């Protein structure tokens, strides 16, 4: 929406005393009918409110009306409302080109350009126009709500109301109170949000609030990872979707949000925190300066069929990075798995279910027998859940053979190591594998944080060694990070890609550095959530709810930390900090204190939450 002209002052602005919030807030004005404003208007209209849409762009107003017509027509088709209810909803939504139309509203929600000067002009104009008891809300996610409130004569009746896109579908709404906002104002707007079927989360005024405060640092790191050519855009996005269960990869999400919007949010966060994680990656500024804002412009990190389209089209002149490696891989008929824990038995199950004979070796014959029994138990669970039939289970169990010693791995064409995450332990095992495995066998480590090259160098065949990072639980998780060192042969990488295809996993390529793709992006986000908690900005429950409802995460950060284990999480964060030497990656003191106290998450019965002992 363009900058509004300043309308004449209304008599209502002459006498303005603090009054209790009007209840209910039946008439709502939405100023700015872009994508977000249109979505908010739809939510309010369909909930029974009279909605006044304001935008100086007549085209935006027409598109907003058309969007409501389409959505209500779909609702009728799906039996979610009647034709009469649809007609009533459409009658409740009216659009106007002038801010004066907002004078009748009980609540005004501003959703104009994310530029302070534009929002300030809107707010000062609304302050003169709106009735004394009206509440003014800003939809900003980056600018200071307090500063906007101070520009008005009613700072006690100003707050932030941060919906998430797409507003009709997303349940989270952050209700942002400043030090000037009255409790009555907060209570009235919170009640309104609940009446819309949304989940209000109370937050204070700081850039990004909860969800975007955590989300945008992660998105920024993903952009920097792509810019450094560490991994392709496709592999970064696939890794975070398949490895973390996210609905979108970070680069696709940046395109959806808008590169320009993301840069503005990050700038505001950096100004407040001076944390390098929030300093926009140069590639974001370059794309924004070039007008490549993502989906809305038809091109950002990806190229789209048309501006506003979600259909990705190939970049002209670029190779197909999703194609298999050009080199020819080695033949793999028999697989060895070294280890007896959860990851080792899960990997053995993956290979056996795909028809590979598996040799399962551990530190002793007894541990190997126990590991095979756990593989069988995992296959039994798959049968109970209807994912396998009894015949398939029996065939897979028959393919898994316990090894008396590591010497029994000699015939294997591929050996996957899944022992303790300790560099000395892994190096000793690889020295043994180097001696017993046949020439040409591929040796893979499942490490998630240790340098693969340091493991490869203890062998006389570093060209045959790579990382093959499965995710837990291995039978269910589709992602495998294929980690090549500077010494790994191209045919070894091709071999692992071929094996992943045969076991129906999705491989992504990455280089040998701490965290690879997933952990390098995931754990700084988790660490920042802990910092947000220790700063007393929001509660464990509020932060978890914000990321599940606003970010589409399958688990909140504290749920995930307790599942992974706080000791494991701390170790990974220490590795990332040691490797990149970025002060923003230093583990949060609260995390260190909980680990020191033995509060490690679910496995000890207490982490960020308490759990019933088994």
SVG drawing of the C-alpha trace seen along z (x, -y; Angstrom):
<svg xmlns="http://www.w3.org/2000/svg" viewBox="-29 -19 77 86">
<polyline fill="none" stroke="black" stroke-width="0.4" points="0.0,0.0 1.3,-3.4 1.9,-6.2 -1.5,-7.7 -2.3,-11.4 -2.9,-12.9 -6.6,-13.5 -8.0,-16.3 -8.1,-15.8 -11.4,-14.5 -13.1,-15.9 -12.7,-12.5 -9.0,-13.1 -9.5,-16.2 -10.6,-14.3 -9.0,-11.0 -8.8,-9.3 -7.8,-5.8 -11.0,-3.7 -11.7,0.0 -11.5,1.9 -14.7,2.2 -16.2,5.6 -16.8,7.2 -14.7,5.8 -17.4,6.3 -16.3,3.9 -12.7,4.3 -10.8,2.3 -7.9,4.0 -5.5,1.4 -3.5,2.9 -5.0,5.6 -1.9,7.4 -1.6,11.2 -1.5,10.9 -4.2,8.2 -6.5,10.2 -6.0,13.3 -6.7,11.5 -9.8,9.9 -11.1,13.3 -10.6,14.8 -12.5,11.9 -15.3,11.8 -15.9,15.6 -16.0,15.3 -18.9,12.9 -17.2,9.6 -18.0,6.6 -14.7,5.9 -13.7,2.6 -10.8,3.2 -8.7,0.1 -6.2,-0.1 -5.3,-3.0 -4.6,-0.5 -8.0,0.4 -6.5,3.5 -5.5,4.8 -9.1,4.2 -10.5,6.1 -8.1,9.0 -9.1,9.2 -12.8,9.3 -12.1,12.0 -10.1,14.0 -13.0,14.0 -15.4,15.0 -13.2,17.9 -12.6,19.1 -16.3,18.9 -17.3,20.7 -15.0,23.6 -16.5,23.7 -19.9,24.1 -18.7,26.8 -17.2,28.7 -20.2,28.3 -18.5,26.0 -21.1,23.2 -24.4,22.7 -25.0,20.4 -26.9,18.0 -24.0,17.9 -21.6,17.2 -23.8,14.3 -23.8,12.9 -20.0,13.1 -19.5,11.3 -21.9,8.6 -19.9,8.0 -16.7,7.2 -16.5,3.8 -13.4,2.1 -12.5,-1.6 -9.6,-3.7 -9.4,-6.1 -8.4,-5.8 -11.5,-7.7 -13.5,-4.5 -11.7,-3.1 -13.3,-5.8 -16.2,-3.4 -14.0,-0.5 -13.6,0.8 -10.2,2.3 -7.9,1.3 -5.3,3.8 -2.5,2.2 -0.7,4.5 1.0,2.1 4.6,2.1 7.2,3.2 8.8,-0.3 8.7,-2.4 7.9,-5.7 4.9,-4.2 3.5,-2.6 4.1,-5.7 2.2,-7.8 -0.7,-5.3 -0.8,-5.3 -0.7,-9.0 -3.5,-9.4 -5.5,-6.6 -5.0,-8.2 -6.7,-11.4 -9.5,-9.5 -10.4,-6.6 -12.9,-6.9 -11.4,-7.3 -12.0,-3.8 -10.7,-2.1 -7.7,0.1 -4.9,-0.2 -2.9,2.9 0.2,3.3 0.9,6.5 4.7,5.8 7.1,8.6 10.3,6.6 9.6,3.0 9.2,1.5 5.6,1.6 6.5,-0.7 7.9,-3.3 4.7,-3.3 2.6,-3.5 4.5,-6.5 3.7,-8.3 0.0,-8.3 -2.1,-9.9 -3.4,-6.5 -0.3,-4.4 -2.2,-2.3 -4.5,-1.2 -1.8,-0.2 -0.3,3.3 1.0,5.8 -1.1,8.5 1.1,10.8 -0.7,13.3 1.2,15.9 0.8,16.7 -1.5,18.0 -3.7,16.4 -6.8,18.6 -4.8,21.8 -2.2,20.9 -3.4,21.1 -0.8,18.9 -1.3,15.2 1.3,13.4 -0.3,10.7 2.5,8.1 2.1,5.9 4.4,3.0 5.3,1.3 2.6,-1.2 -0.2,1.2 -3.0,1.4 -4.1,4.9 -7.6,4.2 -6.4,3.7 -4.4,6.9 -7.3,8.8 -9.8,7.6 -7.6,8.5 -6.6,11.8 -10.3,12.7 -10.9,11.7 -8.1,14.0 -9.5,16.9 -13.0,16.2 -11.4,16.6 -10.3,20.2 -6.7,19.1 -4.1,19.6 -3.0,16.3 0.6,16.3 1.5,13.3 4.9,11.7 6.8,8.6 8.1,6.1 11.3,7.2 12.2,7.8 10.8,11.1 8.9,11.8 9.0,15.6 8.5,17.4 10.2,15.1 12.9,14.3 13.9,18.0 12.9,18.7 14.8,15.9 18.2,16.7 17.8,20.2 16.7,19.0 19.7,16.6 22.1,19.4 20.6,21.5 21.0,18.6 24.7,18.2 25.2,22.0 23.9,21.8 25.9,18.7 29.1,20.5 28.3,23.3 28.5,25.9 25.3,27.5 22.8,26.9 19.5,25.2 17.7,28.4 19.8,30.4 19.5,27.8 15.7,27.7 15.3,31.5 17.6,32.0 15.5,29.8 12.2,31.2 13.2,34.8 15.6,34.6 13.4,32.4 9.9,33.0 9.4,29.3 6.7,28.4 9.1,26.4 12.8,26.1 14.4,22.8 15.2,21.4 11.7,22.1 10.3,20.5 12.4,17.4 11.0,17.2 7.5,17.5 8.0,14.9 9.8,12.5 13.5,11.9 12.9,8.2 10.8,8.8 13.3,11.3 16.1,8.8 14.1,6.1 13.3,8.4 17.0,9.5 18.2,6.0 15.9,5.1 16.9,8.1 20.6,7.4 20.2,3.8 18.6,5.1 20.9,8.0 24.2,7.4 24.3,11.1 26.1,12.1 23.5,14.8 21.0,12.0 23.2,10.0 21.6,10.6 23.6,12.9 25.0,10.9 23.0,13.1 19.8,11.8 20.7,8.2 21.9,9.0 18.6,10.7 16.5,7.9 18.5,5.2 18.0,7.0 14.2,7.2 14.3,11.0 12.0,11.1 10.8,14.7 7.4,16.0 5.8,12.6 8.3,11.4 8.6,14.8 12.2,15.4 14.3,15.6 16.3,18.6 14.2,20.5 12.6,19.5 8.7,19.7 6.3,20.1 5.0,16.6 4.9,13.9 2.8,15.2 3.0,18.8 4.2,21.6 5.3,23.8 9.1,24.0 10.6,24.2 14.2,25.1 16.8,22.4 17.8,22.0 21.4,23.1 21.9,24.8 22.6,28.5 20.0,30.8 21.5,31.0 18.9,33.6 20.4,36.1 22.5,39.0 26.3,38.5 28.0,38.9 30.6,41.3 29.8,45.0 29.4,46.5 30.8,49.8 28.7,52.9 27.2,53.5 25.8,57.0 26.5,57.5 26.5,54.9 28.3,54.9 27.0,52.9 29.3,52.2 27.6,51.4 24.8,52.7 22.8,49.6 19.6,48.1 21.1,46.6 23.1,49.7 20.1,52.0 17.9,49.5 20.3,49.3 20.6,53.1 16.8,53.3 16.8,50.7 19.2,52.8 17.6,56.1 14.1,54.9 15.5,53.8 16.9,57.3 20.6,56.8 22.4,59.6 23.6,57.9 26.5,58.9 26.0,57.3 29.1,57.0 29.6,55.7 32.2,55.7 31.3,59.3 29.3,62.2 26.8,61.8 26.2,58.1 25.9,59.0 23.2,61.7 21.3,59.1 21.5,56.6 20.0,59.1 17.2,59.8 16.5,56.0 16.4,56.0 13.8,58.8 11.8,56.9 11.8,53.8 10.5,55.9 7.8,57.3 6.7,53.7 6.5,53.0 4.2,56.0 2.0,54.9 1.6,51.5 0.7,53.0 3.9,51.8 5.2,55.4 3.5,58.8 4.8,61.8 6.5,63.2 8.5,60.0 9.4,59.9 10.7,63.5 12.7,62.8 14.3,59.7 15.2,61.5 16.8,64.3 19.2,61.8 20.7,60.5 23.6,62.6 25.4,61.9 29.2,61.7 31.5,63.5 34.0,60.6 34.8,57.7 36.8,60.2 33.5,61.6 33.0,58.3 35.6,59.2 33.2,60.2 31.2,56.9 31.1,54.5 29.9,51.7 30.5,51.4 28.5,48.8 29.9,47.9 27.4,46.9 29.3,47.1 29.7,44.4 30.1,40.8 33.7,40.7 36.6,40.0 39.1,42.3 36.5,45.2 35.7,44.7 39.3,44.4 40.2,47.6 37.3,49.4 38.3,48.0 41.9,49.2 40.4,52.7 38.1,52.4 41.1,51.3 42.8,54.6 39.9,57.0 37.8,55.5 38.5,56.5 40.2,54.0 37.6,51.8 35.0,52.1 33.4,48.7 33.7,47.7 31.1,45.3 30.7,43.6 27.4,42.4 29.0,39.6 26.8,36.5 29.5,34.2 33.0,35.6 35.4,34.8 35.1,37.7 38.6,37.0 40.1,37.6 38.5,41.1 39.5,41.7 43.1,40.8 43.7,43.7 43.1,46.1 45.3,46.8 42.3,46.2 41.0,42.7 39.6,42.5 37.2,45.3 35.8,43.6 32.8,41.2 30.0,40.2 26.6,41.8 24.6,40.0 21.2,41.7 18.6,40.1 16.9,41.7 14.7,43.8 16.6,45.0 13.7,47.2 11.3,44.2 13.5,41.2 14.0,40.7 17.1,38.6 20.8,39.6 23.5,37.0 26.3,38.3 29.5,36.6 32.5,36.5 35.9,35.4 38.6,33.9 40.0,37.4 36.8,39.3 36.6,40.8 33.8,39.7 32.9,43.3 32.4,43.8 30.0,40.9 28.2,42.4 28.1,45.8 26.4,44.3 23.8,42.5 23.0,45.8 22.7,47.6 20.3,44.9 18.1,45.3 18.0,49.1 16.9,48.7 14.5,45.9 16.3,43.1 16.9,39.5 20.6,38.6 21.9,35.1 25.5,34.2 27.5,32.1 31.1,31.5 33.0,32.6 32.4,29.8 30.7,29.7 27.0,30.4 26.8,31.1 23.5,29.6 20.8,30.5 22.6,30.1 24.4,27.0 21.0,25.3 19.0,27.0 21.1,26.7 21.8,22.9 18.0,22.5 17.6,24.7 20.3,22.8 18.6,19.5 15.4,20.9 17.2,21.6 18.7,18.1 15.1,16.7 14.0,18.7 16.9,17.7 16.2,14.1 12.7,14.6 11.2,13.4 8.7,16.3 7.9,19.6 8.8,23.1 5.2,23.7 4.8,20.4 8.0,20.9 7.0,24.5 3.5,23.5 4.8,20.6 7.1,22.8 4.6,25.6 1.6,23.4 3.5,20.5 6.4,22.3 4.8,25.7 7.5,27.5 6.4,31.1 7.9,30.5 8.7,27.3 12.4,26.6 12.2,27.7 10.3,30.9 13.0,31.7 15.9,30.9 14.4,33.2 14.0,36.0 17.5,35.7 19.1,35.3 20.5,32.1 23.9,33.7 23.9,34.7 22.6,31.3 25.3,29.5 28.0,31.6 26.8,30.8 26.6,27.1 30.1,27.1 31.4,28.7 29.7,26.1 31.1,23.3 34.6,24.8 34.5,25.2 33.0,21.8 34.2,19.7 31.1,17.5 30.1,16.0 26.5,16.4 27.0,20.2 28.3,20.4 26.1,22.8 23.5,21.1 24.5,21.0 21.1,22.4 21.7,25.5 25.2,26.0 23.7,25.6 21.0,28.2 23.5,30.7 25.8,30.1 22.8,30.8 22.1,34.1 18.8,32.9 19.3,34.4 15.7,34.7 13.3,37.6 16.0,40.2 16.6,38.8 13.0,37.8 13.8,34.1 15.1,31.5 13.2,28.4 10.1,30.3 9.6,33.1 8.6,36.6 7.1,39.6 9.8,42.2 9.4,45.5"/>
</svg>
